[in-house]
Structures are given as C-alpha cells and as structure tokens.
Amino acid sequence: MPTITLPDASQRHFDAPLSIAAIAADIGAGLAKAAIGGRVDGRLVDTSYVVGEDAEIAIVTDRDEDGVAMIRHSTAHLMAQAVKQLYPGAQVTIGPVIDNGFYYDFAYERAFDPEDLEKIEARMRELAKADYPLERSVMPRAEAIAYFQNLGEDYKAEIIADIPEDQELSLYTQGDFTDLCRGPHVPSTGRLKAFKLTKVAGAYWRGDSNNEMLQRIYGTAWPNKQQLEEYLHRLAEAERRDHRRIGQELNLFSVQEDAGGGLVFWHPNGARIRRAIESYWFEMHEKAGYEFLVTPHIANLDLWKTSGHADFYAESMYEPMQDDHQSFQLKPMNCPFHVLIYKDRLRSYRDLPLRWAEMGTVYRREMSGALHGLMRVRGFTQDDAHIFCREDQIEDEILRILDLTLDVLKAFDFKEFDINLSTRPEKAVGSDAIWEQSTAALRAALARKGLDYEVDEGGGAFYGPKIDIKIRDAIGRQWQCSTVQLDFNLPERFDMEYVGDDNSRRRPIMIHRALLGSVERFFGVLIEHYAGYFPLWLAPTQAMVLTITDRQDDYAQEIEKSLKNRGFRVASDLRNEKIGFKIREHTLQRVPYLLVVGDREMESGAVAVRTREGKDLGSMPLEALAEVLAKEVASRGQTILED
C-alpha cells in the first residue's frame, strides 16, 4: 500500500491505491477543489492518475507554473473542439503552449477572419460552461492511425505514423471531441474561465515552406479574469508602444523592401538619436580604458574556416563572393578581426589586459518570415568589445565589465535586471581546471557586485561560461541585450600567444562582451521603453521654437541659432498657422520643450516654455533656459525644469 511523501516532507499512508484527486481531498477540501493536476516523483500527471506505490507527490493548482501551463494546453483543446463544431471540414494538427498562451494549427479551405474568431471564442465559452470532463485513454498505434483517418484527420494520422512504435499513445476526450495528446490536462472544461483568442496567422505544416499553408489561431489563457485583463492591458500597451508604428510617426527609420528587406535605413531623426547613443557609448568606454578599432566588412573565406564560422555558422552567413581568384564573405561577427589585430605582433604579459571596442556592422542571413522591424534584421551594428587577458585577470575584468554595463543601462532608464550564469555544457573545449577557474571568477565578480543571479547549469557555450543580463522595460518585458562570454576556443584555433613572466609562451583568455547587443535592436527596445518620449539627451529635436505671428520670425531664428551654437538640437516652426495648431503638432511629435515667442517675449528677450506633457513653465530668459537644458542633458533623463 502506498506511502505518500508531500513537499513539506510529511508522509501519509493509504490502504489502497488512490488518485491524485483523492490524495488532495485527504489533505483538505480546499486543496481538492483547487487541484488541477499533480506531480508524481517529478512527473506531471492528471488528477485522475492513480498512485499505487510509494511516491513523492505534489498537488498542482493554478497558482503553480505547471498549473497555468495545463490551463493553456487544455484551452487549446477547447478551441480545437469549438472549431470542429463550427467548421466540421477543418482538420486539427498541433496545438502547443507558448509564452502567455497557446496556438492551434488548422487545415481549412479558407483563412479564418476576425468574425470567425468571435464565433469560436463564443462557442468555447459554451463548452467551458458545459463542464465536460477530460478523460484520458490509451490506444494502439495502428488503431489510432485508423481512428483518425476515419475521422478525416489525415494530419493527425501522419503525426502518429512518425511516433516510435514503443511509445504509448494517449488520447483525451471531452464531449464530442477526441484529440491525440500526451497530456496532462485539467479535470474538466469548467476549469477554463479566463481566455481570449488574439489573432490568426498563416503557418506551414511542420514549419516547412514546401508544405501546405495552415491557419494558426493564437490565444491566451489565465487562471482568472483579473490576470487575463492585466495581460490584455499589457498587450494593448505593447501595441501602443510598437517601435515600427512609432518609428513611422516620428520619422526615425524605415526598412526598405526595395533593398531586400531586413536592412535598416536611418532617417535624420533616428540618426540623431543613434549618434547620441554612440557618442555616450564611446565616452563611457574611453573612461573605462578601452581603445577603439575599425575593421572591414568582408574577409577571405579562409579566415572563417580558421575561426570555425564556415563550419558551424554557415547557415547564418551569406554565400561567398569571388574576386581575384579568392572567396570573400560578409562578416557575421567581429571577433576574428580583433584576433588578427592581436596577432599582428608579439604580446607580453605586461601588455595585458587589452580592451578593444568597436561599433562593428555585421550581416546575417535571416529568413524573410523571421524579420521584425528593428528586432530581427539582416544587417546590424554590434557594440562589440573583446578583452584579451591573463587567467589571473579574469575576475577583475569581469567586474569592470559589470560596472560599465550597469552604468550604461541605467543611463537609459533600465533599473531592473535578471542575470543568468551559464556553466559548462557536456561538450566543451578547454581543461577542467580553466573552466572551474573561469566560472569561479564569474561567480566572484557577481558576488562582489552584490548581484542576484540564477545558474543555468550546462547552458554555457562549448567555448566558455557566460553571464547574460536581461533588462526589464517600462511595462515589465524582458529583453536580452548584454552578454559577457569567456572564450577558450578562438585563442586555440588562431594559436594566440603572449610571453609570460617566465619567458614561456601562453594562451590569453578572450572575453567577448556586448552591452547593448546591437544598436538596431537596442534602439527598437528604447522606442518601446519610452513609447517615443525620449529623454532630452536622446530626443532628435530637443526644443522647437514656435512663433505666434511672422513678426517674431527673426527673433525665433536668433534663438534657434543661439541654442544650436550651445550644442542643442533645436528647430523653428515659422509657418503661418495658429499657435494652438503648432503646439498640438509638435506635442504629437513628442518634442520635449516648446518655446513660444510672441511680441512680449521678443521685447523682453525671453521665451515662454511649455513641455510636451502640456505643462506651462512660464517665461524664461534664454540664458537661464540654456543653463537648465544643459543640466538636464548632463543628468541623462532627469527632468530639471519641472522639479
């Protein structure tokens, strides 16, 4: 008879096998009501699963990550049932759980439209209210293939045919709908109370563009309506902040399909912001002891063979081009170029560390379907840096990198970070000793900074451990930007050396490091983080001088010239339009400060200052305005005039 060990290490003894639901009921009525699944010796199961032997048991509720995943998986089945009832000719294929929701792919004679989604969602609510139990059964492989073929579900039959013969096939039935699924699922459809279908898109069967195009319906599901509403609000906020739309509104950039797609064209407004970002980046790196490199965009194919990219990264590289009986390829990374500069002369232990940084543009082959605004492109500029150091210098160099990284990210108003330390995978280059020493150095640097982190066991690259820093934006989304990666591979492949203090030849340690990741992607993140309301130091136009009548034109131009001479990005609007119209237009363009000049301001040598938020800051002499603007730019983000 089974003895059940619970997560708190307490034990319960039972006289006969019993289900997860019964175990939950034995613990308490509240838990029995909340239970939607269980874990048996670590394996996720349905509440109907019967435990017949001693086991470690955990009851899963909708407060658990596993429970939320079960809700989403079951909601995908609910959607498939609704589709089959409304559109009997549709075939179901696969329906996995994804971040914040689920999707299901259907083969149907036409594309589903928004009206279809409304009908499907309404039917889902009816099916949930009916509270059908989800019942698991097992079927032999040949019988399962015949079963789905008889239903006209050819895609399901094909999926089953590809499953190994020794693998158990489980089916789940709810009402009139049966689906192939390994499970587990919630006990009944009545547990599904908070869901929403969000969009429909095309998707190739099994992700292969040579196969049929299917209809993919996306949805989201949550334990309760409050969480659903909060998520839908975040979704709407993300849509409002979409960098592609804001980029168009503010005339920041474009991705020109005539040029092939995935290539970013920086317009004057966007280029001003980029220049501000890069100027700050160079300033901070110079202070941190880096020197700057500029390297070519292409290299002989032999270089990429030596680095390993030609073998291990070929799918992401563009085809070689021929010139003068040589093959050249666009660079996908800057690393080998920095290695060549290192090898240009013999280095001594006294030369190390060498800290080299470059805003280096690279090119990677991306499928057109994967391209997405600034977030996924074919040509982009990495804020790349490589440190070449001795083994005993690793910890100090990592600490310096962390200091610089956090300082730079905080200047862009990112204050929350999630950090991962990734350790040695099964297949790796380098000795056990250097891996242990390097990983310990990363840990020690994180500890010295007082940074919390999670360990990703085995998540490092084959050539070294790494630290990943994820930022959180204004609406709580995570973005992977900064990476610190130790590398034992390239120094070996390129036979890099330095002369040690005992006159022996030794291998340097190479540290790859990016703070922003890529300028393009980081710019996209910034647009969405700020919703286009860039702080003064980044704003493409920091102040706009607005005239009330043409009598102030000369004065407005004097103000513009004076502020430009002080280094501010200023323009004048001298159009024969009402002042209210001008204020509204430049407010929509998110210009931080609007400087209104009428006869009174012209006579007193002042400007009337308004913010883009609509605050009237009153009249101010030009000298005083310039002083506070300079302080705000220097403060990087802190508004001075409104304090």
C-alpha positions as CSV (number, residue, x, y, z in Angstrom):
1,M,0.0,0.0,0.0
2,P,1.4,3.4,-0.9
3,T,3.1,5.8,1.4
4,I,2.9,9.4,0.0
5,T,5.6,11.9,0.8
6,L,4.5,15.5,0.4
7,P,6.7,18.6,-0.5
8,D,7.0,19.5,3.2
9,A,8.5,16.0,3.8
10,S,5.4,14.9,5.8
11,Q,4.0,11.4,4.9
12,R,0.6,9.8,4.6
13,H,-0.1,6.1,4.5
14,F,-3.0,4.6,2.5
15,D,-4.6,1.2,2.5
16,A,-5.2,1.1,-1.3
17,P,-4.1,2.8,-4.5
18,L,-5.8,6.2,-5.0
19,S,-5.9,9.1,-7.4
20,I,-4.2,12.5,-7.2
21,A,-7.7,13.9,-6.7
22,A,-8.3,11.6,-3.7
23,I,-4.9,12.5,-2.2
24,A,-5.8,16.2,-2.5
25,A,-9.1,15.5,-0.8
26,D,-7.4,13.7,2.0
27,I,-5.2,16.7,2.6
28,G,-8.1,19.1,2.6
29,A,-11.3,20.2,1.0
30,G,-9.8,23.5,-0.2
31,L,-6.9,21.8,-1.9
32,A,-9.2,19.2,-3.5
33,K,-11.3,22.0,-5.1
34,A,-8.1,23.8,-6.3
35,A,-6.3,20.7,-7.7
36,I,-5.9,20.6,-11.4
37,G,-3.0,18.1,-11.6
38,G,-0.2,16.6,-9.7
39,R,3.5,15.6,-9.8
40,V,4.4,12.0,-9.0
41,D,8.2,11.6,-8.5
42,G,8.6,14.8,-10.6
43,R,6.3,13.7,-13.4
44,L,3.3,15.9,-14.2
45,V,0.0,13.9,-14.3
46,D,-3.8,14.4,-14.4
47,T,-5.8,14.4,-11.2
48,S,-7.3,11.0,-12.3
49,Y,-3.8,9.4,-12.2
50,V,-3.8,6.5,-9.7
51,V,-0.8,6.2,-7.3
52,G,-0.3,2.5,-6.4
53,E,3.3,2.6,-4.9
54,D,5.3,4.8,-2.6
55,A,5.9,8.1,-4.2
56,E,6.7,11.8,-3.7
57,I,3.6,13.7,-4.5
58,A,2.9,17.4,-5.1
59,I,-0.6,18.7,-5.9
60,V,-0.7,21.2,-8.7
61,T,-3.1,24.2,-8.7
62,D,-3.5,27.3,-10.9
63,R,-1.0,29.1,-8.6
64,D,1.8,26.9,-10.0
65,E,3.6,27.4,-13.2
66,D,2.7,23.9,-14.2
67,G,-0.9,24.6,-13.5
68,V,-1.0,27.6,-15.7
69,A,0.6,25.6,-18.5
70,M,-2.1,22.9,-18.1
71,I,-4.8,25.5,-18.3
72,R,-3.3,26.9,-21.5
73,H,-2.9,23.4,-23.0
74,S,-6.4,22.5,-22.1
75,T,-7.7,25.7,-23.6
76,A,-6.0,24.9,-26.9
77,H,-8.1,21.7,-26.9
78,L,-11.2,23.7,-26.1
79,M,-10.5,25.9,-29.1
80,A,-10.0,22.9,-31.3
81,Q,-13.3,21.4,-30.2
82,A,-15.1,24.7,-30.9
83,V,-13.5,24.9,-34.4
84,K,-14.5,21.3,-35.2
85,Q,-18.1,22.0,-34.2
86,L,-18.4,25.3,-36.2
87,Y,-16.3,24.2,-39.2
88,P,-16.5,20.4,-39.5
89,G,-14.3,20.4,-42.6
90,A,-11.3,21.8,-40.7
91,Q,-8.6,19.4,-39.8
92,V,-6.7,19.8,-36.5
93,T,-2.9,19.5,-36.5
94,I,-0.8,20.6,-33.4
95,G,-1.6,22.9,-30.5
96,P,1.2,23.7,-28.1
97,V,1.6,26.0,-25.2
98,I,3.6,29.1,-25.8
99,D,4.6,32.2,-23.7
100,N,1.4,33.6,-22.2
101,G,-0.9,31.4,-24.2
102,F,-1.2,28.8,-26.9
103,Y,-2.0,28.3,-30.5
104,Y,-3.5,25.6,-32.7
105,D,-2.9,25.0,-36.4
106,F,-5.8,24.0,-38.7
107,A,-6.1,23.0,-42.3
108,Y,-9.1,24.6,-43.8
109,E,-10.4,25.7,-47.2
110,R,-10.1,29.4,-46.4
111,A,-8.5,31.8,-44.0
112,F,-10.2,32.4,-40.7
113,D,-11.2,36.1,-40.2
114,P,-11.9,38.2,-37.1
115,E,-15.6,37.3,-37.2
116,D,-14.6,33.6,-37.1
117,L,-12.6,34.2,-34.0
118,E,-15.5,35.8,-32.3
119,K,-17.7,32.8,-33.1
120,I,-15.0,30.3,-32.0
121,E,-14.5,32.2,-28.7
122,A,-18.2,32.3,-28.0
123,R,-18.5,28.5,-28.6
124,M,-15.5,27.9,-26.4
125,R,-17.4,29.7,-23.5
126,E,-20.4,27.5,-24.1
127,L,-18.2,24.4,-24.0
128,A,-16.4,25.6,-20.8
129,K,-19.8,26.2,-19.2
130,A,-20.9,22.6,-20.1
131,D,-18.0,21.4,-17.8
132,Y,-17.1,18.3,-19.9
133,P,-14.6,16.0,-18.1
134,L,-11.3,15.5,-19.9
135,E,-10.8,11.7,-20.0
136,R,-7.6,10.0,-20.9
137,S,-7.4,6.7,-22.8
138,V,-4.7,4.7,-24.5
139,M,-4.9,3.3,-28.0
140,P,-2.5,1.0,-30.0
141,R,-0.6,2.8,-32.8
142,A,-2.3,1.1,-35.8
143,E,-5.7,1.5,-34.2
144,A,-5.1,5.2,-33.6
145,I,-4.0,5.8,-37.2
146,A,-7.1,4.2,-38.5
147,Y,-9.3,6.0,-36.0
148,F,-8.1,9.5,-37.1
149,Q,-8.2,8.5,-40.8
150,N,-11.8,7.5,-40.4
151,L,-12.5,11.0,-38.9
152,G,-10.8,12.6,-41.9
153,E,-7.9,13.8,-39.7
154,D,-5.1,13.0,-42.1
155,Y,-2.6,15.3,-40.3
156,K,-3.1,13.5,-37.0
157,A,-2.7,10.2,-38.7
158,E,0.6,11.4,-40.2
159,I,1.8,12.6,-36.8
160,I,1.0,9.2,-35.2
161,A,2.8,7.4,-38.0
162,D,6.0,9.2,-37.1
163,I,5.8,8.4,-33.4
164,P,8.1,5.5,-32.4
165,E,6.3,2.2,-32.1
166,D,7.4,1.6,-28.5
167,Q,5.9,5.0,-27.3
168,E,2.5,4.9,-25.6
169,L,-0.2,6.8,-27.5
170,S,-2.7,8.7,-25.3
171,L,-5.9,10.4,-26.3
172,Y,-8.1,12.9,-24.5
173,T,-11.8,13.1,-24.9
174,Q,-14.1,16.0,-23.9
175,G,-17.7,15.8,-25.1
176,D,-17.8,15.0,-28.8
177,F,-14.1,15.8,-29.4
178,T,-11.1,13.5,-29.1
179,D,-7.5,14.5,-29.7
180,L,-4.1,12.9,-29.7
181,C,-2.2,14.3,-26.7
182,R,0.4,13.2,-24.1
183,G,-1.3,15.5,-21.6
184,P,-1.8,16.1,-18.8
185,H,-5.0,18.2,-18.7
186,V,-7.2,20.0,-16.2
187,P,-10.0,17.7,-14.8
188,S,-12.9,19.4,-16.8
189,T,-13.6,22.2,-19.2
190,G,-15.3,24.1,-16.4
191,R,-11.9,24.9,-15.0
192,L,-11.2,27.1,-18.1
193,K,-12.7,30.5,-17.2
194,A,-10.4,33.2,-18.5
195,F,-9.3,33.1,-22.1
196,K,-9.2,35.2,-25.2
197,L,-8.4,34.5,-28.9
198,T,-5.9,37.1,-30.1
199,K,-5.1,36.7,-33.7
200,V,-4.8,34.4,-36.7
201,A,-1.8,33.9,-39.0
202,G,-0.5,31.5,-41.7
203,A,1.9,28.7,-40.8
204,Y,3.4,26.0,-42.9
205,W,2.8,22.4,-41.9
206,R,5.7,21.3,-39.8
207,G,7.4,24.7,-40.4
208,D,8.5,23.7,-43.9
209,S,7.8,26.2,-46.7
210,N,7.5,23.3,-49.1
211,N,4.4,22.1,-47.2
212,E,0.8,23.2,-47.1
213,M,-0.1,26.6,-45.6
214,L,-2.2,26.1,-42.4
215,Q,-4.3,28.6,-40.3
216,R,-2.8,29.3,-36.9
217,I,-5.1,30.7,-34.3
218,Y,-3.4,32.2,-31.2
219,G,-5.0,32.7,-27.8
220,T,-4.2,33.4,-24.2
221,A,-5.5,31.8,-21.1
222,W,-5.1,32.6,-17.4
223,P,-6.2,31.2,-14.0
224,N,-8.7,34.1,-13.5
225,K,-10.3,37.1,-15.3
226,Q,-8.2,39.6,-13.4
227,Q,-5.0,38.1,-14.7
228,L,-6.4,37.9,-18.2
229,E,-7.4,41.6,-18.1
230,E,-4.0,42.6,-16.8
231,Y,-2.4,40.7,-19.6
232,L,-4.7,42.1,-22.3
233,H,-3.8,45.6,-20.9
234,R,-0.1,44.8,-21.2
235,L,-0.8,43.5,-24.8
236,A,-2.6,46.8,-25.7
237,E,0.2,48.8,-24.1
238,A,2.8,46.9,-26.1
239,E,0.8,47.6,-29.3
240,R,0.7,51.3,-28.4
241,R,4.5,51.2,-28.0
242,D,5.2,49.2,-31.1
243,H,8.5,50.6,-32.4
244,R,7.5,50.1,-36.0
245,R,4.5,52.4,-35.7
246,I,6.2,55.0,-33.6
247,G,9.2,54.9,-35.9
248,Q,7.0,55.8,-38.7
249,E,5.1,58.5,-36.8
250,L,8.4,60.2,-35.7
251,N,10.2,59.6,-39.0
252,L,13.0,57.7,-37.3
253,F,13.8,54.8,-39.7
254,S,12.5,52.6,-42.4
255,V,13.1,49.1,-43.7
256,Q,13.0,49.3,-47.4
257,E,11.7,46.3,-49.2
258,D,13.2,47.6,-52.5
259,A,16.6,47.0,-50.9
260,G,15.6,43.4,-50.0
261,G,14.1,43.7,-46.5
262,G,15.8,43.3,-43.2
263,L,18.1,46.3,-43.8
264,V,17.6,49.5,-41.7
265,F,17.6,53.0,-43.2
266,W,18.2,55.6,-40.6
267,H,16.3,58.8,-41.2
268,P,17.6,62.1,-39.9
269,N,15.6,62.0,-36.7
270,G,16.7,58.4,-36.0
271,A,20.3,59.1,-36.9
272,R,20.4,61.9,-34.4
273,I,19.3,59.6,-31.7
274,R,21.8,56.9,-32.8
275,R,24.6,59.5,-32.8
276,A,23.7,60.4,-29.2
277,I,23.7,56.7,-28.2
278,E,27.0,56.1,-29.8
279,S,28.6,59.3,-28.5
280,Y,27.7,58.2,-25.0
281,W,28.9,54.7,-25.7
282,F,32.3,55.9,-26.9
283,E,32.6,58.4,-24.0
284,M,31.9,55.7,-21.4
285,H,34.3,53.2,-23.0
286,E,37.1,55.7,-23.2
287,K,36.7,56.4,-19.5
288,A,36.7,52.6,-18.8
289,G,40.1,52.2,-20.5
290,Y,39.0,50.8,-23.9
291,E,40.7,51.6,-27.2
292,F,38.7,51.6,-30.4
293,L,39.0,49.5,-33.6
294,V,37.5,49.8,-37.1
295,T,37.6,46.6,-39.1
296,P,36.5,45.6,-42.7
297,H,33.0,44.2,-43.6
298,I,34.3,41.2,-45.6
299,A,37.2,38.7,-45.3
300,N,38.7,35.8,-47.1
301,L,36.8,32.6,-46.7
302,D,40.0,31.0,-45.1
303,L,39.6,33.3,-42.1
304,W,36.1,32.0,-41.5
305,K,37.4,28.4,-41.8
306,T,40.1,29.1,-39.2
307,S,37.5,30.7,-36.8
308,G,35.1,27.8,-37.3
309,H,32.3,30.0,-38.7
310,A,32.4,28.4,-42.1
311,D,31.6,25.0,-40.5
312,F,29.4,25.9,-37.5
313,Y,27.8,29.1,-38.6
314,A,27.4,28.6,-42.3
315,E,23.6,28.7,-42.4
316,S,23.7,32.3,-41.0
317,M,26.3,33.5,-43.4
318,Y,25.8,34.9,-46.9
319,E,27.2,33.0,-49.8
320,P,30.9,33.7,-50.7
321,M,31.7,36.2,-53.5
322,Q,34.5,35.7,-55.9
323,D,37.2,38.3,-56.6
324,D,40.8,37.9,-57.9
325,H,40.5,34.1,-57.6
326,Q,39.6,34.4,-53.9
327,S,36.4,33.8,-52.0
328,F,35.2,36.5,-49.7
329,Q,32.3,36.5,-47.2
330,L,30.4,39.3,-45.3
331,K,31.3,39.1,-41.7
332,P,28.7,37.7,-39.3
333,M,30.8,38.6,-36.3
334,N,33.7,40.9,-35.5
335,C,35.7,38.5,-33.2
336,P,38.2,37.1,-35.8
337,F,39.1,40.6,-36.9
338,H,40.1,41.6,-33.4
339,V,42.1,38.4,-33.1
340,L,44.0,39.3,-36.2
341,I,44.9,42.7,-34.8
342,Y,46.1,40.9,-31.6
343,K,48.3,38.6,-33.7
344,D,49.8,41.4,-35.7
345,R,52.7,41.5,-33.2
346,L,54.0,39.5,-30.3
347,R,52.4,40.4,-27.0
348,S,53.9,40.4,-23.5
349,Y,52.1,39.6,-20.2
350,R,52.8,43.3,-19.4
351,D,50.6,44.3,-22.4
352,L,47.6,42.5,-20.9
353,P,44.8,43.2,-20.5
354,L,44.0,44.7,-23.9
355,R,40.5,46.2,-24.1
356,W,39.3,46.8,-27.6
357,A,35.9,48.0,-28.7
358,E,34.2,48.5,-32.0
359,M,30.8,49.6,-33.4
360,G,31.1,46.9,-36.0
361,T,28.4,46.2,-38.6
362,V,27.8,42.6,-39.3
363,Y,25.5,40.6,-41.7
364,R,23.5,37.5,-41.1
365,R,21.2,35.6,-43.3
366,E,17.7,35.6,-41.9
367,M,14.5,34.0,-43.3
368,S,12.1,36.8,-44.5
369,G,9.4,35.4,-42.2
370,A,11.6,35.9,-39.2
371,L,12.3,39.6,-39.9
372,H,10.7,42.0,-37.5
373,G,11.2,45.8,-37.6
374,L,14.5,46.6,-35.8
375,M,14.3,43.5,-33.6
376,R,15.4,41.0,-36.3
377,V,17.3,42.3,-39.3
378,R,19.9,41.1,-41.7
379,G,22.5,43.9,-41.2
380,F,23.2,45.4,-37.8
381,T,25.8,47.1,-35.7
382,Q,27.1,45.3,-32.7
383,D,28.6,47.3,-29.8
384,D,31.3,44.7,-29.7
385,A,34.3,44.5,-27.4
386,H,37.0,41.9,-26.7
387,I,39.3,41.8,-23.8
388,F,42.5,39.7,-24.0
389,C,43.8,38.9,-20.6
390,R,45.7,36.5,-18.4
391,E,43.9,33.9,-16.3
392,D,44.6,35.8,-13.1
393,Q,43.0,38.9,-14.5
394,I,39.6,37.4,-15.4
395,E,37.7,38.3,-12.2
396,D,38.8,41.9,-12.2
397,E,38.0,42.3,-15.9
398,I,34.5,40.8,-15.4
399,L,33.9,43.2,-12.5
400,R,34.9,46.1,-14.7
401,I,32.6,44.9,-17.4
402,L,29.7,44.6,-15.0
403,D,30.3,48.1,-13.6
404,L,30.3,49.5,-17.1
405,T,27.3,47.5,-18.2
406,L,25.1,48.5,-15.3
407,D,26.2,52.2,-15.6
408,V,25.3,52.3,-19.3
409,L,22.0,50.5,-19.0
410,K,20.9,52.7,-16.0
411,A,21.6,55.8,-18.1
412,F,18.9,54.6,-20.5
413,D,16.5,54.2,-17.5
414,F,16.8,50.5,-17.2
415,K,16.9,49.8,-13.4
416,E,15.7,46.1,-13.1
417,F,17.9,43.3,-14.3
418,D,17.7,39.5,-14.4
419,I,21.1,37.8,-14.6
420,N,22.0,34.2,-15.6
421,L,25.3,32.5,-15.1
422,S,25.7,29.7,-17.7
423,T,28.1,26.9,-16.9
424,R,30.0,24.2,-18.8
425,P,27.9,22.0,-21.2
426,E,28.6,18.3,-21.8
427,K,30.7,19.0,-24.9
428,A,33.3,21.7,-24.3
429,V,36.8,22.8,-25.2
430,G,39.4,23.7,-22.6
431,S,40.6,21.9,-19.5
432,D,38.5,21.2,-16.4
433,A,40.8,23.5,-14.5
434,I,40.4,26.6,-16.7
435,W,36.6,26.0,-16.7
436,E,36.5,25.8,-13.0
437,Q,38.7,28.9,-12.6
438,S,36.8,30.9,-15.1
439,T,33.3,30.0,-13.7
440,A,34.6,30.8,-10.2
441,A,35.8,34.2,-11.5
442,L,32.4,35.0,-12.9
443,R,30.7,34.0,-9.6
444,A,33.1,36.0,-7.6
445,A,32.6,39.1,-9.8
446,L,28.8,38.8,-9.4
447,A,29.2,38.4,-5.7
448,R,31.5,41.4,-5.3
449,K,28.8,43.5,-7.1
450,G,26.1,42.1,-4.8
451,L,24.1,40.9,-7.8
452,D,21.5,38.2,-7.6
453,Y,21.6,35.6,-10.4
454,E,20.4,32.2,-11.4
455,V,22.7,29.4,-12.6
456,D,21.9,27.8,-15.9
457,E,23.7,24.5,-15.5
458,G,25.2,23.4,-18.7
459,G,24.0,26.5,-20.5
460,G,27.4,27.9,-21.5
461,A,28.8,27.8,-25.0
462,F,31.2,25.0,-25.8
463,Y,34.0,27.5,-25.7
464,G,33.4,29.1,-22.3
465,P,31.0,30.1,-19.5
466,K,29.0,33.3,-19.7
467,I,26.8,35.9,-18.0
468,D,23.6,37.1,-19.6
469,I,21.9,40.3,-18.3
470,K,18.3,40.8,-19.2
471,I,16.7,44.2,-18.8
472,R,13.1,45.0,-17.9
473,D,11.3,47.8,-19.8
474,A,8.6,50.2,-18.7
475,I,5.9,47.5,-19.0
476,G,7.9,44.7,-17.4
477,R,9.0,42.8,-20.5
478,Q,12.4,41.2,-20.5
479,W,15.0,41.9,-23.2
480,Q,18.3,40.1,-23.6
481,C,20.9,42.7,-24.5
482,S,24.1,42.4,-22.5
483,T,26.3,39.3,-22.6
484,V,29.8,38.6,-21.2
485,Q,31.3,35.4,-22.7
486,L,34.6,33.7,-21.9
487,D,36.3,32.0,-24.9
488,F,39.0,29.3,-24.8
489,N,38.3,28.3,-28.4
490,L,39.4,31.2,-30.7
491,P,42.7,31.6,-28.9
492,E,43.4,28.0,-29.6
493,R,42.2,28.0,-33.2
494,F,44.2,31.1,-34.0
495,D,47.2,29.9,-32.0
496,M,47.2,33.2,-30.0
497,E,50.1,33.7,-27.5
498,Y,51.7,36.1,-25.2
499,V,55.1,35.9,-23.5
500,G,54.8,35.1,-19.8
501,D,56.9,36.5,-16.9
502,D,59.0,33.3,-17.2
503,N,59.6,33.9,-20.9
504,S,57.3,31.0,-21.8
505,R,54.5,31.2,-24.5
506,R,51.0,31.2,-23.1
507,R,47.4,31.4,-24.3
508,P,45.5,34.6,-23.4
509,I,41.9,34.4,-22.3
510,M,39.5,36.1,-24.7
511,I,36.3,37.8,-23.3
512,H,33.5,38.6,-25.7
513,R,31.3,41.4,-24.5
514,A,28.3,43.4,-25.8
515,L,26.4,45.9,-23.6
516,L,23.6,46.9,-26.0
517,G,23.7,43.8,-28.1
518,S,23.1,45.6,-31.4
519,V,22.4,49.3,-32.0
520,E,19.3,48.5,-34.1
521,R,17.6,46.1,-31.7
522,F,18.5,48.3,-28.7
523,F,17.1,51.3,-30.4
524,G,13.8,49.3,-31.0
525,V,13.7,48.4,-27.3
526,L,14.3,52.1,-26.4
527,I,11.5,53.3,-28.6
528,E,9.1,50.9,-26.9
529,H,10.5,51.5,-23.4
530,Y,10.0,55.3,-23.8
531,A,6.9,55.0,-26.1
532,G,8.7,57.5,-28.3
533,Y,9.0,60.0,-25.4
534,F,12.8,60.1,-25.4
535,P,14.5,62.0,-22.6
536,L,16.1,65.3,-23.6
537,W,19.6,63.9,-24.1
538,L,18.3,61.4,-26.7
539,A,15.4,63.4,-28.3
540,P,16.0,64.0,-32.0
541,T,14.7,67.6,-31.6
542,Q,15.2,68.8,-28.1
543,A,13.3,72.1,-28.4
544,M,11.0,73.7,-31.0
545,V,10.7,77.5,-31.3
546,L,7.1,78.5,-32.2
547,T,6.1,81.9,-33.5
548,I,2.7,83.4,-33.0
549,T,3.0,85.8,-36.0
550,D,5.6,86.4,-38.6
551,R,6.8,89.5,-36.6
552,Q,8.7,87.1,-34.4
553,D,10.4,85.1,-37.3
554,D,13.8,86.9,-37.0
555,Y,13.8,86.6,-33.2
556,A,12.9,82.9,-33.4
557,Q,15.8,82.2,-35.7
558,E,18.1,84.1,-33.4
559,I,17.0,81.8,-30.5
560,E,17.4,78.7,-32.7
561,K,20.9,79.7,-33.7
562,S,22.0,80.6,-30.2
563,L,20.8,77.3,-28.8
564,K,22.3,75.3,-31.7
565,N,25.6,77.0,-31.0
566,R,25.5,75.7,-27.5
567,G,25.1,72.1,-28.8
568,F,21.3,71.7,-28.6
569,R,19.2,70.1,-31.3
570,V,16.7,72.9,-32.0
571,A,14.4,73.9,-34.9
572,S,11.9,76.7,-35.6
573,D,8.3,76.5,-36.8
574,L,7.7,79.8,-38.7
575,R,4.6,78.6,-40.6
576,N,1.6,80.9,-40.9
577,E,-0.5,78.6,-38.6
578,K,-2.3,79.2,-35.3
579,I,-0.1,78.7,-32.3
580,G,-2.5,76.1,-30.9
581,F,-2.1,74.0,-34.1
582,K,1.7,74.2,-33.9
583,I,1.7,73.3,-30.2
584,R,-0.5,70.3,-30.8
585,E,1.5,69.1,-33.8
586,H,4.9,69.2,-32.0
587,T,3.4,67.7,-28.9
588,L,2.3,64.7,-31.0
589,Q,5.9,64.6,-32.3
590,R,7.0,64.3,-28.7
591,V,9.3,67.3,-28.7
592,P,10.4,67.7,-25.1
593,Y,10.2,71.5,-24.9
594,L,8.1,74.0,-26.9
595,L,9.5,77.6,-26.8
596,V,6.7,80.0,-27.7
597,V,7.7,83.5,-28.8
598,G,5.3,86.4,-29.2
599,D,5.7,90.2,-29.1
600,R,6.1,90.2,-25.3
601,E,8.8,87.5,-25.3
602,M,10.6,89.3,-28.2
603,E,10.6,92.6,-26.3
604,S,11.9,91.0,-23.0
605,G,14.4,88.7,-24.7
606,A,12.7,85.6,-23.3
607,V,10.7,82.6,-24.3
608,A,7.5,81.0,-22.9
609,V,8.4,77.4,-22.1
610,R,5.9,74.5,-22.4
611,T,6.6,70.8,-22.0
612,R,5.2,68.0,-24.3
613,E,3.1,66.9,-21.3
614,G,1.3,70.3,-21.6
615,K,2.8,72.0,-18.5
616,D,3.2,75.8,-18.8
617,L,6.5,76.7,-17.2
618,G,6.2,80.4,-17.8
619,S,8.6,82.9,-19.3
620,M,12.3,82.4,-19.1
621,P,15.4,84.3,-20.2
622,L,17.3,82.5,-22.9
623,E,20.5,82.2,-20.8
624,A,18.6,80.6,-17.9
625,L,16.8,78.2,-20.3
626,A,20.2,77.1,-21.9
627,E,21.6,76.5,-18.4
628,V,18.8,74.2,-17.2
629,L,18.7,72.4,-20.6
630,A,22.4,71.7,-20.3
631,K,21.9,70.3,-16.8
632,E,19.1,68.1,-17.9
633,V,21.1,66.7,-20.8
634,A,24.0,66.0,-18.5
635,S,21.7,64.3,-16.0
636,R,20.5,61.9,-18.8
637,G,16.8,61.6,-18.2
638,Q,16.1,63.6,-15.1
639,T,13.8,66.5,-15.9
640,I,15.2,69.7,-14.3
641,L,12.7,72.3,-15.4
642,E,9.8,70.6,-13.8
643,D,11.5,69.9,-10.4
